[in-house]
Amino acid sequence: DLTNFNTSQVTTMERMFQGCNNIIELDLSSFSSENLISMSHMFFTSSMLRKIIFSENFNTHKVTSMYSLFDECNSLESLDLIMFDTSQVEDMYCMFSNCKSLTKLDLSSFNTSHVKRMNTMFNGCSSLKEIKGIEKFDTSQVTTMASMFSGCNNLMKLDVSNFNTSQVTSMGSMFAGCTNLTELDLTNFNTSQVTTMERMFQGCNNIIELDLSSFSSENLNLMHYMFYTVEKSSKLRSIKFGENFNTHKVTNMHSLFDGCNSLESLDLSHFDTSQVEDMAYMFVNCSNLTELDLTSFDTNNVTRTGSMFGNCKGLQKVKVTKEKWTLGNVGLKEEIFEYI
């Protein structure tokens, strides 16, 4: 019973209830937060906690860290955070990670203008169907969005069209496992600082088209498993790359399009593969592709090619540049190749 607690002078509540595994409800309606600065891990791994009651006096206006605030609170069924003032918060890493019972979140009151870390913020929120207010997030200071929505397999829609990603360096696994999303508008994404996109869309089985024409890749190093999907479950028919997506620093393309069995065509004419070392499983199970133009591919540094075209049953032609292609027929019939 904390109803008589006066928290007006408290500056830190980090890890206050961490591991309180058998508490089912917390009434914090007496808590005020006028001097509170840190709330990191406040309810971390309180796995039986179903309800937290905050009062209107809990406005968090000085708080700078909400790192893992509700992380692993996998029994929480709802959260009323309308009174939260997040205008000074810099860290939201793992804030709601693995809150597996939450079905919706209203974050429309959130001011995220100072937040630098949003990685793993909603990771593993497997029952979450709606994130209200996400479309208004100010992400201009955010440097990492890795695994931000990873495992949100019940999200039906996600509006990130206004995200400012100009400072972001990592998008690895950002949407991995979002199996119920049917579309994503990424046309405003600025990826000029991004170094890793590995597993970014892994398991996004129901997305039909991805327009990545705004993406640039001047600092991109890793893109392995970027579109990987379990065989015969992918509905992705089209991926649109722009001319600025030239991959000239990328070293790993392992399983890049692995399992994209609905892809009908791929324009990779701007791909620069001169630094790539791993192309194993790159196109495996792309059974609907009939033709590939790989004339831009330079494979001089490639050392791994196992099952590069495995189970590409419909492939009839692979066009390559003789001086740049050093891989031979890579398990395909020689007559499929057209050398220029």
Protein Blocks (a to p, Z undefined) as FASTA:
>chain_A
ZZlpccklpcbfghklgoilkbmbdcfklpccklbfbfghklgoilkbmbdcddfklnol
mbcbfghklgoiakbfbdcfklpccklbcbfghklgoilkbmbdcfklpccklbfbfghk
lgoiakbmbdghklmpccklbcbfghklgoiambfbdcfklpccklbcbfghklgoilmb
cbdcfklpccklpcbfghklgoilkbmbdcfklpccklbfbfghklgccehiacbfbdcd
dfklnolmbcbfghklgoiambmbdcfklpccklbcblghklgoilkbcbdcfklpcckl
pcbfghklgoilklmbdcddfklmcnbnnopafklpccZZ
